[in-house]
Amino acid sequence: MLHVRYEGDDDPDKCTARKLARFDLVELHRSDRATPYGVVLNPHAERALSPADADAAPLVALDCSWESAGEARFSLPGEHRALPYLVAANPVNFGRPMQLTTVEALAAGLVIFGRRERAEQLLSKFTWGHTFLELNEEPLRRYADCEDSSEVVAVQQEYLDRGEGE
């Protein structure tokens, strides 16, 4: 099961975590204590998510407004990992690097863990969901082929260097 620490501080009509919960695809938790120990997707983490994390524990995301997504919000117990460079497909942040919705973050983690079908299942609930996988096809495939965090970071650096050259 996928888990989401749900803050409820953004527009409920645009909340991807709430929609996933309605389809029983994630379990929402309203407190840190209620959220199970797991691999926490945290943009402030020092280590990158890699296939080596796949068997560690359940995948956990924090669902909150980007305006309030500061480091202090990520107080959840678990192994904190940052997603590598990916581009958002959601209508609010389309084309922006690293501005992913909760469903995009969870789907990216699943693909990196080699669970693409499960990622597609989550994304299928959104009209733009398939676009996320299309936009990030190459990097997600390459990240999933890595052994560990350091390899993921090396691949990510190629994308960051490309972006600076544009």
C-alpha positions as CSV (number, residue, x, y, z in Angstrom):
1,M,0.0,0.0,0.0
2,L,1.1,3.5,-0.7
3,H,0.8,6.1,2.1
4,V,0.3,9.8,2.1
5,R,0.8,12.2,5.0
6,Y,-2.1,14.5,4.2
7,E,-1.9,18.2,5.3
8,G,-5.1,19.3,3.6
9,D,-3.7,22.8,2.9
10,D,-4.3,23.0,-0.8
11,D,-7.3,23.2,-3.1
12,P,-9.3,20.0,-2.4
13,D,-10.6,19.9,-6.0
14,K,-7.0,19.7,-7.3
15,C,-5.7,17.4,-4.6
16,T,-4.3,14.3,-6.3
17,A,-3.9,12.4,-3.0
18,R,-7.5,12.8,-2.1
19,K,-8.6,11.5,-5.5
20,L,-6.2,8.5,-5.2
21,A,-7.7,7.7,-1.7
22,R,-11.2,7.8,-3.2
23,F,-10.1,4.9,-5.5
24,D,-8.4,3.1,-2.5
25,L,-5.0,3.5,-4.2
26,V,-3.4,5.3,-1.3
27,E,-4.0,5.5,2.4
28,L,-4.2,9.1,3.8
29,H,-2.8,9.9,7.3
30,R,-3.6,13.1,9.1
31,S,-0.7,13.0,11.6
32,D,3.0,12.1,11.5
33,R,2.4,9.5,14.2
34,A,-0.3,7.8,12.2
35,T,1.9,7.6,9.1
36,P,3.8,4.3,8.8
37,Y,7.6,4.2,8.7
38,G,8.7,4.0,5.1
39,V,10.7,5.5,2.2
40,V,9.6,9.1,2.5
41,L,9.7,11.2,-0.8
42,N,11.3,14.4,0.4
43,P,12.7,17.1,-2.0
44,H,15.1,18.2,0.8
45,A,16.6,14.7,1.4
46,E,20.3,14.3,0.9
47,R,20.1,10.9,-0.9
48,A,18.3,10.3,-4.2
49,L,15.6,7.6,-4.5
50,S,17.0,4.6,-6.4
51,P,16.0,0.9,-7.1
52,A,18.1,0.0,-4.0
53,D,15.3,1.5,-1.9
54,A,12.5,-0.7,-3.4
55,D,12.4,-3.3,-0.7
56,A,13.1,-1.0,2.3
57,A,9.5,-0.2,3.3
58,P,6.3,1.3,1.9
59,L,6.5,4.4,-0.2
60,V,5.3,7.5,1.7
61,A,4.6,11.0,0.2
62,L,3.7,14.3,1.9
63,D,0.8,16.0,0.4
64,C,0.9,19.7,1.1
65,S,0.9,23.0,-0.8
66,W,4.2,23.8,-2.5
67,E,4.2,27.1,-0.6
68,S,4.4,25.2,2.7
69,A,6.7,22.4,1.6
70,G,9.7,23.6,3.6
71,E,12.2,21.3,5.2
72,A,10.5,21.5,8.6
73,R,7.3,19.8,7.1
74,F,9.2,16.7,6.4
75,S,9.4,15.4,10.0
76,L,8.1,11.9,9.1
77,P,10.0,8.9,10.4
78,G,11.6,6.8,7.7
79,E,14.3,6.7,5.1
80,H,14.1,10.1,3.3
81,R,14.9,10.2,-0.4
82,A,14.6,12.9,-3.0
83,L,13.2,12.2,-6.4
84,P,15.7,12.9,-9.2
85,Y,15.1,15.5,-12.0
86,L,11.7,15.0,-13.5
87,V,9.3,17.4,-15.3
88,A,5.7,18.0,-14.1
89,A,2.8,17.1,-16.4
90,N,0.0,18.4,-14.2
91,P,-1.9,21.4,-15.5
92,V,-0.8,23.8,-12.7
93,N,3.0,23.2,-13.1
94,F,3.2,21.7,-16.6
95,G,6.8,21.6,-17.9
96,R,8.3,22.8,-14.6
97,P,11.1,20.7,-13.2
98,M,10.6,19.2,-9.8
99,Q,7.1,20.7,-9.2
100,L,5.3,17.4,-9.1
101,T,1.9,16.6,-7.6
102,T,1.6,13.8,-5.1
103,V,0.4,11.3,-7.7
104,E,3.4,12.2,-10.0
105,A,5.8,11.8,-7.1
106,L,4.4,8.4,-6.2
107,A,4.3,7.2,-9.8
108,A,7.9,8.3,-10.4
109,G,8.9,6.3,-7.3
110,L,7.0,3.3,-8.5
111,V,8.7,3.4,-11.9
112,I,12.1,3.8,-10.4
113,F,11.3,0.7,-8.2
114,G,10.4,-1.2,-11.4
115,R,6.6,-1.1,-10.8
116,R,5.5,0.7,-13.9
117,E,2.1,-1.0,-14.1
118,R,1.2,0.3,-10.6
119,A,2.4,3.8,-11.6
120,E,0.2,3.7,-14.7
121,Q,-2.8,2.6,-12.5
122,L,-2.3,5.7,-10.3
123,L,-1.9,8.1,-13.2
124,S,-4.8,6.6,-15.2
125,K,-7.2,8.5,-12.8
126,F,-6.0,11.8,-14.2
127,T,-6.6,13.1,-17.8
128,W,-3.0,14.3,-17.9
129,G,-1.5,11.3,-16.1
130,H,-0.2,9.5,-19.2
131,T,1.6,12.7,-20.2
132,F,3.8,12.5,-17.1
133,L,5.2,9.1,-18.2
134,E,5.6,10.4,-21.8
135,L,7.5,13.6,-20.7
136,N,9.8,11.6,-18.4
137,E,10.1,8.4,-20.4
138,E,13.9,8.5,-20.9
139,P,15.0,9.7,-17.4
140,L,12.6,7.3,-15.6
141,R,13.9,4.4,-17.6
142,R,17.5,5.4,-16.9
143,Y,16.9,6.0,-13.2
144,A,15.2,2.6,-12.9
145,D,18.3,1.0,-14.5
146,C,20.6,2.4,-11.8
147,E,22.0,0.3,-8.9
148,D,22.0,3.0,-6.2
149,S,21.6,6.6,-5.2
150,S,25.0,7.7,-6.5
151,E,24.3,6.3,-10.0
152,V,20.9,8.1,-10.0
153,V,22.6,11.4,-9.1
154,A,25.1,10.9,-11.9
155,V,22.3,10.4,-14.5
156,Q,20.4,13.3,-13.0
157,Q,23.4,15.6,-13.5
158,E,23.3,14.9,-17.2
159,Y,19.7,16.3,-17.3
160,L,20.7,19.3,-15.2
161,D,23.7,20.0,-17.4
162,R,21.5,19.8,-20.5
163,G,19.0,22.3,-18.9
164,E,21.7,24.8,-18.2
165,G,22.9,24.6,-21.8
166,E,19.5,25.5,-23.3
